[in-house]
Amino acid sequence: MFNDFNSDTIFCIGQTDDGKVWVGSYNGYLSIIDGEKITQSKANDIRFLLGCRNYGNQLIVNNENGLCISLFNSDFKQKTLATDVAGFYNFISSDNILYVGTNTYKRLMYKAVKDLENSAVE
């Protein structure tokens, strides 16, 4: 059973293409479960919201504390994709478009998946 700092108020669970399970809590921790091994981020300043989504071996998350949408790699390095936005659901379509349902601007944001590494979501 998964029972650690990250086990309280879990809002984000996702699995990346490499089979790792990612768990993010509203209390701020992000953990990666790889078989029997659990790695937890040291940072606890992120309040994960609903709607995380894998992007290859990385995870797209909604962060209430920073009001942003971020992309995390397995070393817990974070890239901000959009700022000043409260995202609640992320979806990647069959034609590789990332859609983000937001509350901040009450609109749907979108971006081609291939462009995520180079620019922010619009």
C-alpha positions, 0 to 999 in steps of 0.5 A, a space after each residue: 500500500 502506498 502510504 507516505 507524505 504524498 498519500 493525503 489528498 491525492 488529486 493526480 494519478 497518471 501513468 507514463 509510457 515507460 510504465 511508471 505511475 505518478 502520484 501528486 497530492 494537493 499537499 504538494 508532493 509528487 511521487 513516482 512508483 516504478 515497481 516496488 521503488 517509490 521516489 518522492 520529490 523534495 519540493 512540496 510547494 505545488 498543489 496538484 489539481 485534477 487532470 494530470 496527463 502523461 506526455 511520453 515519459 513526462 507528466 502534464 500537471 495543473 498547479 494551483 499554488 503557482 496557477 500554472 500548467 507544468 510539464 515534469 520529467 522523471 527527475 522532477 524537473 519542471 517546465 511551465 507551459 502556461 501561467 496565470 491559469 487554473 487548469 482542471 482537465 488535460 486531454 491529448 487528442 488522436 491528432 496530438 493536440 493538448 486541450 486544457 479545460 480552465 477555470 481562470 479564463 473560462 475557456 479551452 486552451 490548446 496546443 500541438 503536442 509537438 510544440 510543448 517542448 518549445 513554447 507555452 500552451 495558448 
